[in-house]
């Protein structure tokens, strides 16, 4: 049996709150920015090799893939809640058990459900978003490869969440850098040969390599979280029940948000210049806006960990301070990124070989809307981190159904039926949805119901 090499970090529940948030946030923010830059480089390489049709294909296929994978990955949210509470209460054995059970469930779902169903249903899913035949031809092999061989990437995300919730954010950063470097190296080989399919091959091979290495390190017992040989394959139904109790609402939230995104792509696909609009959306929103969203996701993870661990030792006021500190940091990043969107839109779009005048005009318009959205997305994500980290995963689900599905789709439907849908109507719907999500997330957290949520293990 492996011997624990490192103790749990107690400074998160005993030291200065701002320092704890920043110490967890900066490695995660950097990791996510690096991952976002990897996606940007992938898109740029595909754009230069295949053209804007390839950019549209990767964007559309990626949106569909996320809809499916977020449901399986939702158990990682449940795992993170358990790990943070157990780490805060200084119960390392329970931390290890929670992570191991999450690993078993994710393995069963990814291999037994997602891989076969995803492969056969990929053509149907692409039809749902009104993708043009040229876009579908590029997107289909990409999507099938991702569905079949994505477990290594899921292993990386699971471990990153587990270590971060236990207080170690630097190890996921190192793994993320290795993943990005390996992925870029593989894409330099595969994208020029196989185009969009080559991008998928590079992604899954890099994820598999990092996933296998992570599994080895977990078994060797050299990280703050580890697996022991005595764990076996027997399920612990009490822990699994709690994984799904906290994780399923997050899964449904992710599905709802991404189904909303897919339906929004359907509206974009109905525009007069649909391929150009989809290409602009895939670059401006899915890639450039990720400079804000991935940074905010890092702050969200830090807020969740600090809030959850402090609730685990019955210090909810520290949880409140952690979330507010993370939000302030996020607003600073959103301000800087928004300034770039306003001042340098053409330069940013040119990084992806966006030379078509129509695509550039649409992308420039979208970036102008997104410079406003960034502030509300940051508030939404940091306060969602506080809610989810303390166990309130239903609130963000309800908020997302309203703000990311009902509101934007209603606006697009009304515009389509009255004014004649244009790209600017879709961009306006996105901004309003983000505003509603940010404000409702703040109100939900301030109500404080998360203070009374218990874990039953």
Order of alpha helices (4+ residues) and beta strands (2+ residues): alpha-alpha-alpha-alpha-alpha-alpha-alpha-alpha-alpha-alpha-alpha-alpha-alpha-alpha-alpha-alpha-alpha-alpha
